[in-house]
């Protein structure tokens, strides 16, 4: 996945890239050409660092509808000759998802573009998934021939077709095609479906990896084999170790945790932490001081999973250390600390923002902790994270923390959050936004009536407005 370039948070482009509600509000008051140019830039150059946890498509589709935008730029992007050269989903996935939402809102031009791209585009599977949710049976049946023509009739092509049927996110088109009146279509799809099911069955009958009959040493060797080829297997290896290890194996496991190979050491630390072994905390501290980067990461992760009183107590002693263990201690206190740990969590939050910026991965846990512990003094830092982070998911966490710590939130950020790209953030806004603001009431009505809105958001909306208002 590419690393997107994000514009400053005070610009229209920067707001839209972040998916902030203020992006929509500013775009609706900006010159239309400027707003559409910024919007198209976002749709054609996906600004998300992680598309699996961040939403943008519904946000951009709604704004495009509000601006009355055309689809010329999206069409040119989808059917550019580069589509045949750059077949990564990241190039066209967001644009296709936006078209899918537009089709749900009744834009026939969006539906036509999806059909055309599914027939000839490189990322056809994504387009087909969007159509599976929105198109009628006739439209999907018309795509059977062009889609199947992508797969040659030889053994390699049939294997690729079977994999496509097996791995399809939305099975509806394939089910329709399996019942197609054209024997050539239906026969191929049915055979591909049966082949895919057989392949899955074979994989289930032939599992790889350790089994309960293995010895402790065999588990460590398997974990090390994975480490040598770049595959971190210590987590499943630790689970297997729990099945095969007995009390007599503890000395061998402790030795591995102190001086074993990377795979064995990571596995042993994870196993001992999960079992709350009394020597775990000392072994973790040693691993952080003398281990390889892989061992340090595994040791820190194992520590953060611990739930014991002793682990929380050790976190208080380790908080403030200028190393990964100190950062992990702050996160543990954010998750499991008490009111007396507020200063330590606040210090960790401030240090993370100072040292790593508003997109630091450690902030996810620390921001949650500030909200959980109700750290009112954290509000200025949380507001900074809210404004500056490029992660809409982290911004949503900051919004939830602000709702618990900042008295100004209902009349401030909560208002713009009603237009945010994340449904969980819109839900927080629907429960907290000050309804004295006319924009809030109007947006609550819109969300209540929008069939594309998530049920959780609409439930929150109904808790704030009367039923007749929601339907009026």
Number of C-alpha atoms within 10 A of each C-alpha: 11 12 10 13 14 18 16 14 18 12 13 21 23 21 25 31 30 30 30 28 23 21 27 27 15 15 23 15 9 13 10 14 12 12 24 21 12 19 25 19 17 23 26 20 19 23 26 26 17 15 14 7 12 18 21 25 22 21 22 27 23 19 21 20 13 12 17 11 17 13 15 10 15 21 15 11 18 24 16 12 10 12 17 13 9 13 14 13 15 17 21 25 21 25 25 30 22 23 29 28 23 23 23 19 17 11 14 13 14 23 23 15 21 28 22 16 21 24 23 15 20 21 23 22 20 23 26 28 22 25 26 20 15 19 20 10 14 9 16 20 15 13 17 20 14 12 16 18 11 13 17 13 13 8 10 11 15 19 17 16 25 23 17 17 23 19 12 15 14 17 14 17 22 23 15 16 24 21 15 16 10 11 11 10 16 19 16 17 25 18 15 23 21 14 19 21 15 12 15 12 11 11 10 10 9 8 9 8 13 19 15 13 10 15 17 23 16 16 28 28 17 17 28 25 17 15 19 11 8 9 12 20 21 28 18 17 29 25 15 22 27 16 15 17 20 10 6 8 13 15 10 14 23 19 13 21 28 19 13 18 17 26 28 32 28 33 33 33 33 30 26 25 26 18 12 17 13 11 12 25 22 11 19 26 17 15 24 20 13 12 20 12 12 15 23 22 17 27 30 22 19 23 27 21 13 20 14 12 11 12 22 21 13 14 25 18 12 18 22 19 14 10 12 16 25 19 23 23 29 32 27 25 28 26 19 17 23 12 11 10 15 21 14 20 30 23 15 26 26 18 15 20 18 12 9 13 15 23 17 16 13 18 24 18 19 28 27 21 26 28 24 19 23 19 20 18 14 23 23 13 18 29 18 14 24 22 17 19 19 27 24 25 21 24 30 25 25 29 29 25 27 30 23 18 22 21 12 13 22 20 16 13 21 28 24 21 29 28 26 28 27 23 21 19 26 31 25 22 30 31 19 21 26 20 17 9 11 9 14 22 19 13 16 27 20 16 21 23 14 12 12 13 15 15 13 13 22 23 14 19 26 18 11 18 16 12 12 7 13 19 10 8
